[in-house]
Amino acid sequence: MSANNTIQLPNLSHYWMPFTANRQFKSMPRLFKAAKGNYFTSLDDRKILDGTAGLWCVPAGHGRNEIATAVGNQLLTLDYAPAFQSSHPLAFETAERLAAYMPTGLDRIFFTNSGSESADTALKIALAYHRVTGNPLRNKLIGRERGYHGVNFGGIAVGGIASNRKAFGNGLTGVDHIRHPLDIANNAFTKGMPADGGIALANEFEQRILTLHDPSTIAALIVEPMQGSAGVIVPPAGYLKRLREICTKHGILLIFDEVITGFGRLGTRWGSDYFEVIPDILTCAKGLTNGVVPMGAVSVKRELYDAFMENSAAGAIELPHGYTYSAIPIACAAAIATLDIFAQEKLEDRAAGLSSHFESCAHGLKGLPMVKDIRNIGLVAGIEFETIPNRLGAFAFAVYLKCYELGLHVRYTGDIIAISPPLTIEKHEIERIFSTLSDAIKFVASQGEAGLNANNYLKNEQDWAAISPR
């Protein structure tokens, strides 16, 4: 760490931070002041290697001049245009460009401002589709254990993370969940997709959920092709294809939440492409603008869109839903510039080409203290640690802090460290990510109980916080 203890922090007292232990953070704040390429710059001018592509959302690397120029020019041309009953040409151009990037058939685009909004929009489209086609009893939604679909009421209802729901009451009714596909007992340290168990697990959806609810009452099943926020859960071979067959058989819409798996993360444009399964509805956000401007989107099959157009009264609003900032000009400019970068630099192919080296480096952590499992696919890996009784997440959090001290930013959730670097990452930087992570794991484990005490890390940040308002 830097010996500089004279950093002036902003007043930390007013900002209520999301998904953060605010008191803990404000006692040792990790603040970035700049970013370029694959690195952040901390307040004390240290270069921090970005092992998480921001928050899964910067696949093309930081500080892209092409995107900044496009957004800046757009701000000086048309800063805002209303989204209801009027629009601007760039919105339609962005929809056309994104439709061409989508899996076959998913070429009708509804714009949102985040992954959470995309998830809730997709659920509303699914429910409204069945109503507009004369099937209003199809009003139940199925999610999956440990699924993450954002933080709005629809998303947390179909999501399967209890801690994201318990503080907010009942939420939506008519929701159920299928089992998640993680099976460490049989598939620990699998490289890529587990080979076995996928068909049987998918069949359970038909056998259990459909028996409990009757297929004629189910509107949609929503899943992430690869569950990211819950700790990198990779589906077994054949699992998603079998879910597709079951949904088709029973007239249930299949929704893929591709907020994390989209835009090259798996070495293909979409998880849909990687697993060779086309859903009826696909949600995205994050990488759509390379994290520069909030934007999300929902793509649907043309026949779904046509059903709304053909079964709504003339002059009626076919879908009474939308957002003030849907497809604002600067977001559209950022999205087009981002899609241009993907086309020119072939970032999906680049990710695919690096995936074997990434996999080898990730699994090089096997055998280290506390490492219970390693999971990987494309340019994403999850390292799960043994749970310490009554100390859920303590080891992973300490590893996260030590990585930050060593110049690496990773993401921790529960007892899992997730790695998902920008697709612009270099081989030597991949090696540095996992060698640093190895050093952090070994250090924390070697310290015993003291290694789990967060106050033993980031002493400079603690000194700065001690003399700053909070």
PADO-155001 format. One record per residue: residue in three letters; x, y, z of N, C-alpha, C in turn. Coordinates in steps of 0.05 Angstrom, whole numbers, plus 5000, padded with zeros to 4 digits. Each point is the difference from the previous one (the first is absolute). Last residue first. Layout:
alaXYZXYZXYZ
...
***
This chain:
arg463552265159498449774992497849955021
pro509350694972497249985009498749754989
ser510750005019498050104980497249985011
ile508649675037500050295002498050134980
ala501149045009500050095028499950315002
ala501149524916497250015010499850125028
trp508549834961498750224986497150045011
asp505049285033501150255010498650244987
gln497949134970498950055027501050265011
glu503549714919497250094996498750055027
asn508749655002500050284990497150104997
lys501349095024500550195022500150294991
leu497149054962499650274991500450215022
tyr498749065042500650064972499650304995
asn497949535082502849954996500950064971
asn490950035033501550245009503049964997
ala493549314981500250204978501750245009
asn500448975033499350265011500550214979
leu502249064992497250054994499150285010
gly508849645014499650044972497250064992
ala502749775089500650284994499650054970
glu499049125034497850175007500550294992
gly506749434951498149895020497750205005
gln507950064938499650185023498149905021
ser502149594912502349975018499750175026
ala493650024928499949745014502249985020
val499850764945497750005018500049755016
phe506550054932500550195022497849995021
lys499149494921502049895017500650185024
ile494150314933498949775014501949895020
ala503150694944498150105020498849775016
asp505849804928501550125022498150095023
ser496149684920501449785015501450115024
leu496350624941497949865016501249785016
thr505750414940499350195023497949875017
ser502149544923502349995018499650185024
phe493650014931499849765016502449965018
ile499550784944497549985015500149755019
arg507050124936500250175024497549985018
glu499949564917501949875018500350165026
ile495150394932498549775011501749855020
glu504150684953498350115020498249785012
his505749794929501650055023498450125023
lys495849854916500749755013501650055026
glu493350774971502249864987500849755016
ile490250604986502149915018502249864984
thr491350394972502550104990502449915017
leu490849845022500849824978502550094986
pro497850195106499450104973500949804979
pro498549515091501550244991498950114974
ser497149385083498850044973501350254988
ile499449315095501950134982498750024973
ala497149815112499449984971502050174984
ile498849475102501350224986499549954970
ile494749645095500949974972501450254990
asp494449785082502649875002501449974973
gly492950755008500049785018502849895003
thr501050594930497249965007499849755017
tyr507750754950499449785018497049995005
arg507950384923497350035012499649765019
val509350594967498349764995497350055012
his509950554973497250035009498549744991
leu510950285023498049854984497250045011
gly508950285039499750124974498149854981
leu502649845096502149914982499650104971
glu493850205071502650095010502249934979
tyr491549674984500150284995502650125009
cys498549105018500450044972500250304993
lys497649765087502949964996500650034970
leu491050065026501550225010503049974995
tyr494349284976499450234983501750255009
val500349235053501649964975499550244982
ala494949985077502850065007501849964975
phe491049774992500350295003502950085006
ala497849084996499950124973500450305002
phe499249525081502549944986500150144973
ala492050085050502350145013502649954986
gly490849644981501250214984502450135012
leu494049485067499549994971501250244986
arg500449575094501750224988499650004970
asn496449345064499250265011501650234989
pro504649114977497550025016499650275012
ile505249874909500850005028497450025016
thr501649614897498650185017501049975029
glu505549854905498649865021498750205019
phe501550344901501649925023498349835019
glu500450264887498349975024501749895023
ile500850534900501649855019498549995026
gly497950214889499250025028501749825017
ala500250514895500749795018498950065028
val500250314885498850045027500749765017
leu501050174900501850175016498650075027
gly497249104951500850254986502050155016
ile496649375064499049984973500650264986
asn501549415103500850204979498449944974
arg502149765116498249974977500750214979
ile503649475098500650204979498349944976
asp500549755115499349954973500950234982
lys502649935093498149784999499349924971
val508250525060498750004974498349744997
met505850255077497250095001498649984973
pro510649974996498449985024497250124996
leu504749604914500650215019498349985025
gly499149444921501849915020500950215020
lys496850304904499149765013502249905019
leu500650754938499550065028499249755016
gly501350034904502649995014499750065030
his492950084935500249745014502749965012
ala498650804952498049995021500349745016
cys505350124922500950175023498149985024
ser497649564920502449885012501050155024
glu492850364949499249765015502449875014
phe501750734943498650095023499249765018
his503649824916502150105018498850095027
ser494049744933501649775009502250085020
ser494650684958498549855020501649765010
leu501950694929501450025026498849805021
gly496350104911502849924997501650005026
ala490950304997500149714995502949914998
ala498550925007499449865025500249704997
arg501050524923502350045018499649855026
asp492950034939502149814991502450025018
glu493350635015499049735007502149794993
leu501650904976500549945028499049735009
lys501950574912499249715003500549915029
glu501250894957502149875015499449705005
gln494050594950502750054990502149835014
ala490849965028500349914972502850034990
phe497950315086499849714999500449904972
ile499650925012502549895011499949704999
asp492250454974502150044981502749885009
leu492850025060499649794980502050034977
thr500050675065500949755012499749774980
ala496750854975503050005001501149745012
ile490750115000501049974973503050004999
ala495950175083499549734991501149954972
ala500350885036501949825014499749714990
ala493850644970502750054988502149825012
cys491349965036500149884973502750054987
ala498550405082500249725004500249864973
ile498450925001502849945007500449705005
pro491150334977502050024979502849935008
ile491849515048500850294998502350024980
ala493949205027501450074975500650304998
ser494249855081500349794980501350114974
tyr497550465086502750004988500449774980
thr491850145050500750264990502550004984
tyr494349105003501650165019500750274987
gly492049114992502350154989501350185021
his489949454971502449965016502350164987
pro490649614969500150245018502249985020
leu497849584899501349935025500350245018
glu495150094920500049715001501349895026
ile494150894976502849955008500249705005
ala492750374930500549945028503049985005
gly495450134913500650245015500749965029
ala494749224957501350214984500350255016
ala499849075052498150184986501650214984
ser504549055019499350245015498250184983
asn504349164972497849955019499350245018
glu507349974933497649894986497649975018
met508750315031499150184979497349904988
phe504349475065499150255012498850184979
ala504049214971497649945014498850255013
asp508550044957497750004981497449945014
tyr508049935050499450284993497550024982
leu503249145017498950125024499250294996
glu504449534931497249925002498750105026
arg509350154980498250174985497149925003
lys507149855079499549894974497850164985
val505950515072498049794999499849894972
ser506750625075499449924972498049775001
val503650855066498649754999499549944971
ala507350685060498249944978498749735004
gly506150905049499449724998498149964977
met507150805050498249914978499649705002
pro506150925044498149795007498149934976
val510050334985497450135005498149785007
val508949744994500450294999497550155007
gly502349014989499850115026500150305002
asn499849464919502649985013500050145027
thr492249864946501350264996502850005012
leu495249195000498750134978501250274994
gly502049375075501850044977498950144977
lys493849975079502850005005501850064976
ala490549564986500750275010503150015001
cys490749294969502850085001500250285012
thr492849074976500550265012503050055001
leu492349384941502750025010500450285012
ile491949224963500650275008502850005012
asp497049224963497950164988500550305006
pro508349294992497650055017497950154984
ile508149304969498950274995497550035017
val509749394998497250015009498950284996
glu509549634996498349934977497149965007
phe508050305053498549755007498249914978
tyr505250794988501949815011498649735005
asp494950754971501749894979501849785010
ser494650455063498349864981501649874977
gly504150595060499949735010498249834983
trp504450814950498149955021500449725012
arg506250354935498450245005498349975025
thr508449425005498150034979498450255006
gly506549725060501449954975498249994976
leu497450205092500549724997501649934975
arg497650915020501249905025500749704998
gly495850654932502749884998501049865025
phe491250484989502250174991502749875006
gly492149615060500050134974502650144994
thr497549565084501149824980500150124972
ile496350475078502949945004501149844977
val491050264996501350245008503049965005
glu492349424967502750004990501550265007
asp490949345019501250245011502950004993
phe491449484953502849995008500850285011
ile490149444986501550255002502949955009
leu490849454956502649975012501550274998
leu489049664999502150174989502649955016
ile491949284984501250185020502250164987
gly494349244966499250274993500950215020
his501949014995497850095017499150294995
lys507349564951497949805002497550105014
thr507950534997498649994974497749815001
cys505550035076498550254997498450004974
ile505949295014497749985019498350254997
glu508149974951498049804990497549995017
arg507350545029498750114976497949814990
leu505349705070498150205010498550124976
arg507049424979497649855010497950205011
lys508250354972498549904977497549855009
leu506050305066498550224989498449914975
tyr505649355042498050105019498250224987
gly508049514963497349924993497850125016
ala509749975043499449964972497249904996
pro501750585088501049754988499249984971
pro501650975048498049784997501349754988
val504450765067500049924971498149774996
ile501950855072498949734999499649934971
val504150825058500949864977499149705001
gly497150675066502649875004500949834977
ala492150595012499949815021502649845003
ser498650654930500050135026500049815024
gly499549644908502450155007500150115028
gln495649174936499350175022502550145011
met497249674899502049945021499450195023
pro493450014939501449774988502349905018
glu491550455043502550094989501349764987
val489150095012502549905010502450164988
ile488249905008502350184995502449885014
leu489549724960502349925016502350184994
ala488650124988502750014991501949875021
ala490049985002500650194978502849974990
ile492649305048502750115002500550184976
thr492149445017499950245017502750145001
ser498249164954498350204987499850255016
pro504749195029501550174981498350224987
asp499349595100498749964975501250184979
his502849875096498750244990498249964975
leu505449315048499050185021498250224989
thr504549414941498049855015498750185021
leu507150344951497649994983497849845014
ile508550085043498750254998497449984984
arg505149205009499250115025498450264997
gln503349494924498849815018498950135025
glu504850514933497549894989498549835021
phe508550325023498250234995497349904991
glu506949385008498750065025498250244998
asn505649754928497649845002498450055026
ala508750384989497950144984497449855001
leu507249585041499350255015497950164985
ala503549234958498449935023499150245016
ile506050134928497449914991498149945023
gly509250235019498450224990497249924991
gly507749445036497950105018498150214989
asp510749804969497849845008497950155017
ala508550374964499049824979497449875007
pro504151015027499949725010498749824979
met505050914970497449885007500349735012
gly508650585009497850054981497549865010
lys507449625048500850204982497850044979
thr499749645107499549954971500950234984
phe500249855099502350054984499649924971
ala492749595060502050195009502450014981
asn491149485000501350154978502150205009
asn494349415057500749834977501650154978
ala497450425083500749735008500949834977
ile496650894988502849985006500849725008
asp492250474945500349745014502949965006
leu492250774957502649965012500149745017
pro492450434946501549774991502849955013
his489950405038502350104986501849754992
arg489049965013502649975013502250124983
ile490150424993501249744995502849995013
his490750625024502849984992500749714995
asp490850765004501349775011502849984988
val490750715011502849964992501049745013
gly491550565012500049834977502749944988
thr499050915054498849735005500249844975
leu506550865035498049894982499049735009
gly503950555078500550054972497849894982
asn501850005102499249784983500650044971
gly505950535074497349905000499549794979
phe508550475021498150154984497249884998
ala508849685040499450255012497650154988
lys503749144968498849975026499250275013
arg504649814911497150025002498950045028
asn509349844970499150234984497050055003
ser504449265042500950255013499250244984
ala498449114966498250085022500750265012
ile501049634900501950075021498550125024
gly497049724907500149795020502150055021
gly492950554923502749945008500049805024
val492050384965500949764985502949935007
ala496650745045498049795003500949754985
ile504950814994500649855024498049785006
gly498850534921502649865000500649855025
gly492250564993499849764984502549835000
phe500050835047498349805013499749754983
asn509150524988497350095001498249785009
val509649924986499150075027497250125000
gly506149254932499850285008498550035027
his501449144966498850154978499550295008
tyr504948985029500150295005498950144976
gly499948945051499950174977500150295008
arg499749195056502550154997500150164975
glu492449334996501550055024502750134992
arg492150164933501849795008501450075026
gly489950264947502850075000501749765009
ile489450234959501949825012502850104997
leu488950364998502850044991501849815016
lys488750144970502049925019502850024988
asn491150144957500950235016502049935022
arg493049654921502949965001501250245014
leu490949994982500649835023502949925001
pro496050534928500650155024500649835025
asn499449944892500749805021500650135027
gly498350414908497649855010500649795021
thr506050664956499449774982497849835011
val503250765048499250104974499349784980
arg503349775087497450135002499050094972
his508649635008498049805003497250125002
tyr507250604994499849844976497849795003
ala502550525075498250144981499649854974
leu506149655064497350005011498050134981
ala509250044977499049725000497149985009
ile504450845005499449934972498949714999
lys503050305082497550134993499249944972
leu508349685030497849865015497350124992
ala507850424967499649744987497749855013
thr502650815039498750054974499549734986
asp504949995079497250065006498550054974
ala509349864991498749765011497050055005
ser505350734973499749814978498549755010
glu502550665062497650084984499649814977
ser507549845052497749975017497450074984
gly508450154960499349725000497549955017
ser500950974958501649835017499149714997
asn495850744955502350155010501849835018
thr493249794909499750075028502650155009
phe494349674901502350115015499250075029
phe497049274918498950195018502250105019
ile499049454898501650095022498450215016
arg499949134923498450225009501050095027
asp503549234951500650254986498050235006
leu503148955012499550195023500550284990
gly501549244943497250035006499350195022
thr509849574994498149994979497150035010
pro507750425061499549734989497750014979
met504950945014498549805016500049724987
tyr503450844962502049875018498749775016
ala494950574942501949854983502049855017
ala494050585044498549774989501849834983
leu503550815033499849805020498549754991
arg500550744942502749895004499949785021
glu492050474984500849844976502749875004
ala497050595067498449765000500749824976
thr504050855004501149825020498549745002
glu496850664942502549894990501249815020
phe492450475025499349794980502549884988
ala501050715060498749785015499449774981
leu503350834967502149835010498949765016
pro494450724962501049794981502049815012
his492450435062502250124984501249784983
ser489850225053502649875003502150154984
ser488749945043502050124982502749875005
gln492449735049498650134978501850164982
phe504849735085497149934998498850184977
ala509250095028499749734990497149924996
pro505950994995498049845014499649724988
ala509450534997497550004985498049835014
tyr510550525016497749835009497750034980
asp508850364981500549895027497849825009
leu504350334905497349955011500449865026
thr507650434962498250004977497149975009
leu507849985058499950264988498150024977
leu501449185045499050195020499750284988
gln504049314948497149985002498850205020
asn509449934991498850124976496950005001
gly504749555069500450295001498850144977
val499949065000498250105020500250315002
ala505949554942497349964991498050135019
thr509149965025499550204979497249994990
ala502749365063499950275012499450214980
ile501449114971497450035013499750285012
glu508149784958497949994980497250045013
asn508149935052499650274988497649994981
arg501549385088500049984970499450274988
gly501549645097501050254987500149994970
his500049055051499250275009501150224982
gly497048954971502150155014499250285005
ala494449324960501950114981502250165013
pro492649585050501449794984502250114982
val494350295085501950154984501549804983
cys493349785070498750174980501950154982
trp500349415085499349844977499350174976
leu502750505070498149825013498849824978
gly509350364984498250185015498249835017
ala505949484957498850174979497950195012
thr506049405050497149964999498650164978
gly509550015031499449724996497149944997
asp507450844992497249955002499449714993
leu508950525044499149844977497049935004
ile505450865038498549765010499049854975
lys507850805029498549874978498849745010
arg502350945058500849724994498449904977
asp499450895046501549974975501149714995
asp494050355072502950045006501749924976
leu490549914997500550285008502950055005
ser498249244930498950055026500750295008
thr498449514902502050155015498750075027
phe498349154924499050235015502450155012
tyr499849314910500950095026498350235011
asn500649564910499249795019500650075029
gly498850774929500749734992498949805019
lys499750875046500949984972500849724993
ala495750745084500249734989500850024971
ala498950595104500349994971500149714991
lys498650245091499850274989500350004970
phe496649305088501550044975499750284990
leu499249485103499050194980501950024976
arg497249475097501549934975498950184978
pro499950095115498850034973501949934977
met498449825105502349964984499350024970
ser493650195068502349995018502649944985
lys491650024957500850275007502250015021
phe496249164971501350144978501150275009
gln494849525062502649884996501650144978
arg491250275017501750085022502849884996
asn493349774936500850294999501950075022
ala498049124944500050055029501150285004
thr495049724908502650055014499550025030
phe493850004918501349745004502750025013
pro497450954975498549764994501549745005
met500951015051501149834979498349754996
trp498651035035499249745009500749804977
tyr503751035026499549804979499449735013
his502650795051497450044988499249774981
ser508650125053497749965017497349994985
leu510050154977498849744994497249965013
asn506950814959498249955023498549744994
pro509350054953497550155000498549955025
leu510749915004497649864991497650194997
gln511250084999497550135008497649864988
ile510749695026497850004981497650145012
thr509049785038498950284999497750024980
asn506749275024497750005018498650275000
asn507449334942498750265000497549995017
ala506149284975500450125026498650275003
ser497049114938501450255000500450105029
met499448944981498350245000501750255000
***
